């Protein structure tokens, strides 16, 4: 249960960060439909572009 819980919490954290940045979709997909790796990519690119 610990690994699953951590994975879900990491994913939710990234989604929350994207919501705060007013990002709701990526390549015509809702952020809620994206896998963890894509979410990390979107958040990383957003932070690079806005730093």
N, C-alpha and C positions, 0 to 999 in steps of 0.2 A: 504494500500500500504506500510506503514511503516514496518510492520512485515515481509512481503514478501521480501522487499528490504534488510532488515537486514539479513535475512536468506541466501539470495543469496550472499551478501557481505561476510558473515562469511565463507560460503562454498568456495567462490573464494579465500579468504585469505588462507585457508588451502591448497587448490590446488596449489597456488603460492608457499607456503612454501615447499610443497612436490617436486615441480618442481625444486626449488633451491637446494634441497637435491638430485637431480637426481633420484627421485622415480617416475616412470611413471606407474607402475602397482602394484597390490596386489592380490595374489591368482589368477593369470592369468586374471585379469580384469583391464582395464584401470582405472586410478584414476578418470576419468571423468564419469565413470559409477557407482561409489560407492556412497552410501548414506552418509549423513553428519556424522552419528555416526561412521561409518567405517573409514571415512577420519580422524576424530578426533583420533581414535584408532591408525591408522597407523602413524600419525604425533607424537603422544605421545610416541609410542614405539620407533620410530626413535630417538626422543630426549633423551629418557632414555638410549638407547644403545650407543649414541654418546656423553654423558655428562661426 
